[in-house]
């Protein structure tokens, strides 16, 4: 009995020692992470002091802008739209000020080596390139905040209204690639105004008014 009790005591001591070692490892990892975060925070504070508030914000906006452009270009290639690339361009204010006065997305059409600002492209091109930019921005945001449980919800309003002919098929391929790109499991199209877009849907939600202030939703 004495020997058994001694063994139990030794086992408890070993378990406590193992837990203490484990806790010490966790403490050391947490300390290292805190030190790294403190160092990064100090670097950002030094950058902010050197550039000023407007300059720091501009630096961050330009950093993210280029990241979004790279992600959007990659998505265009994955979505079978390899003829285009995207880049982010910012214009600083005159007189030595540090804030950004204008930011824009520039699309380069590789077959003709021509550049166009996305917002002045023709309807179909603008929709396609803007969609890539939006997914690129979503990817940059999710990279910083993490992907929510179940994946993000994508809502698209009248997606095919400005598209004609082959541009619809091109946009559908881009939508599929974009949803996979950001890990989205649910895409809400409002409304799927082209039969080819509607065919993508697993179900349709039909909203029917039953009074001036009330509607019912039916799943088809």
N, C-alpha and C positions, 0 to 999 in steps of 0.2 A: 504493500500500500504506500509506504514511504517512497519507494522507487517510482511508482506510478505518479504520485503527486509531484515528485521532482521533475519527471518528464513533462508533465502538464505545465509546470512553471517555466521550464526551459522553452517549451513550445510557445507559450505566451510571450516570453521575452524575445524569442526570434521574430515572432509576428510583429511585435511592437517596434523592434529594430528595423525590420523591413519597411514598415509604414513610415517610420521616421526618415529613413533614407529616401523613400518615395516623396514624402512631403518636402524634404530638403531640395530634391531635384525640381519639384514644382516651384518652390520659392526662388530657386536660382533662375529657372526659365522665366518666371514672371519678372524678376529683377532685370534680366537681360532685355526683355521686351520693353519694360518701362524705360530703361536707359536708352534704348534705340528710339523710342517715341519721343523722349525728352530731347535727344540729339536732333531728330528731324524737326521738332517744334522750334528748337533754337535756330536751326538753319532758316526756317521759314520766317521767323521773327527778324533775323538779320537781313533777309531778303526784303521784307516789308519795310524795314527802316531805310534800307539803301534805295529802294524804288519809290517809296511813298505808297499810300493806300491805292491810288489810281494805278500806279505802275505795277503793284503786286497783283491787283485784279486783272489787269491787262495781260500780265505774264501767265496767270492761271488760265484765262480765257483762250489765249493763243496755244498754250500747251494742250488743252482739251480739244480745241478746234482742229489741230493737226492730227490728234489721236482719232477723232471722229472721222475725219477725211480718209485716213488710212483704213479704218474699219469699213467705211462705206465703199471704198474702192475694192476691197477684198470681197465684200458682199456682192457687188456688181459682177465680179468674175464668177462667183459661186452661183449667182442667179442667172447665168447665161446672158449677161449684158457686158461682155468683155471689151466692147468698142469704146467704153467711157472710163475715165478715171476722174477722181475728184480731189480738189485741194482747197484748203482754207486760206483766206487772205484777209488781213486786217489793215486798216488805215489809221495811223495815229494822227492826233490833232496837231495843227501847226504851232509855231512859236515855242517849241520845245516841251509842250505838255505831254504827259505820259499816258493819258487815257485813250482808249480806242474810240474813234469817232464813227467808224463803219466797219462791219464785218460781213463777208460774203463768201459764198461757195462758188467755186469756178469748176465747170466741167470741161474736160478736154476730150474731144472726139478724135480718137487715135487714127482712124482711117484717113481723115482729112487734115489732121494736126491743127484743128481749130479749137479755140476756147470760147466758151460762153458762160455768162453768169447764169446760175440755175434759175433764178426768178424770172429771167427774160427768155428762157427757152420756149419753144412751142409747147402746146398743151401736153402731148404725150411724153415728150422728153422731160419736161418739168416734173410731171408726176413720178416718172421712173427715178430720176435723180434725187428728187426730194424724199421719196420713199427710202432710198438707200441712206440718205443723210439722217433721217429720223431713226432708222434702225441702228445706224452707227452711234448716234447720240444715246439711244437706249442701252447699247452694249457698254458704252463708257460709263453711264450712270450705274448700271448693274455691277460693273467691275468694282465700283467704289462702295456700293451699299449692299451687295450680295443679291442673289436671286431669291425672290420670295417663295414661300412654300407653294407648290403647285405651278410655279412659273408665272411670269407676268401676263397680264391680259392686254391684248392688242385690240384697239377699236379703230376702225377705218370708216370714214364718212364718205359715201358716194364714190367708191374707189375708181370705177370705170367711166365716170361721167365725161372725162376729157380724153378718153382713149378710143382709138378706132383700129379695127383690123388686127394685124399682127401685134400691135402694141399691147393689146389686152393679154395675149398669151405671154408676152415678155414680162408684163407686170405680175401676172399670176406666178410665174417661175420665181420672180424676185420676192414676192410675198412668202412663198413657201420657204425659200432660202433664208429670208429674214426671220421668220418665226423660229426656224431651227437654230439660227445664229444666236438668238437671245434666249433660247430655251422656253419659248412660249408654247403652252398647250392649248390655249383658247384664243381664237381670233374672232372678233365681232365685226361683221360687215354691215354698215347701215347706209342705205339698203344695198343688197347685191344687185345693182341695176343692169347687169349684163348676164344673160343665161350662162355664159362660160364661167363667170365669177360665182353665180349661184350654185353651179355644180360642185364647187369646192366645199360647200357647206354640208355638215352632217345633219343639220336640222335648221328649220326656219322658225323664227318667232314672229308671229303675226299679231299686231296690236289692233284691236277692234274697239272703237268708242261705243260705250253703252249709254252714255249721257254726256252732258256738257262738261262734267268734271270727273268722269270715271271711265276707265278703259279696262279691258281684259286682254291678257296675253295668251295666245294659243300656240302650242308647239306642233309643227307639221314635219 
